[in-house]
Amino acid sequence: MKAKIVIDPKVLVGKPVIGGTRIPVYLVLNLLAHGKTIQEITEDYPELDEEAVKAAIAYAASHMEYEETKTYDAEISS
């Protein structure tokens, strides 16, 4: 079974989660950002496997690809 990211308003108020769990994508990404390996995450969260962690990464990457950013040039006057 392929890991999926699910958004359901009845689960964690609609935050993206790993399908079949209540583990939010942001938690998985935060663990990775703080140095946890995929193996450590799957050991700490047995309901996850490597595919689920990679699905969280892919989900975040796909959403960042189209994120709009704005830059502002401001003059500071004295």
C-alpha positions in Angstrom: 0.0 0.0 0.0 1.4 3.4 -1.0 1.6 6.0 1.7 -0.7 8.9 1.3 -1.1 12.3 2.9 -4.7 12.9 4.0 -6.5 16.1 4.8 -9.7 15.6 6.7 -11.4 18.3 8.8 -12.3 15.6 11.3 -8.7 14.7 11.9 -6.4 17.3 13.5 -8.7 20.1 12.3 -7.7 19.3 8.7 -4.0 19.4 9.0 -2.2 17.1 6.6 -1.5 13.8 8.2 0.0 10.5 7.2 -2.9 8.4 6.0 -4.3 6.0 8.6 -2.7 7.9 11.4 -3.0 11.1 13.3 0.6 11.9 12.7 0.9 15.3 11.0 3.2 16.0 8.2 4.7 18.9 10.1 5.8 16.6 12.9 7.7 14.3 10.6 9.4 17.3 8.9 10.2 18.8 12.2 11.8 15.6 13.4 13.9 15.5 10.2 14.9 19.1 10.6 16.2 18.4 14.1 18.4 15.6 12.9 16.3 12.5 13.3 16.9 9.9 10.6 14.1 8.1 8.8 15.1 4.9 10.6 14.9 6.7 14.0 11.5 8.1 13.1 10.1 4.8 12.1 11.4 3.2 15.3 9.8 6.0 17.4 6.5 5.8 15.4 6.0 2.2 14.4 2.8 3.1 12.5 5.1 4.9 10.0 7.5 3.3 7.5 10.1 4.8 5.2 7.5 5.3 2.4 5.3 7.4 4.8 8.2 9.6 5.8 9.2 10.2 2.2 5.5 11.0 1.4 5.6 13.7 4.0 8.8 15.1 2.4 7.3 15.0 -1.1 4.1 16.6 0.1 6.0 19.5 1.6 8.2 19.9 -1.5 5.2 20.0 -3.8 3.6 22.7 -1.8 6.8 24.8 -1.5 7.2 24.6 -5.3 4.2 26.9 -5.8 4.4 29.0 -2.7 4.3 32.7 -3.5 6.7 35.0 -1.9 6.8 38.8 -1.8 9.8 41.0 -1.4 9.7 44.6 -0.3 12.1 47.3 -1.0 11.9 50.0 1.7 13.9 53.2 2.0 14.8 54.1 5.5 14.8 57.9 6.0 16.4 59.6 9.0 
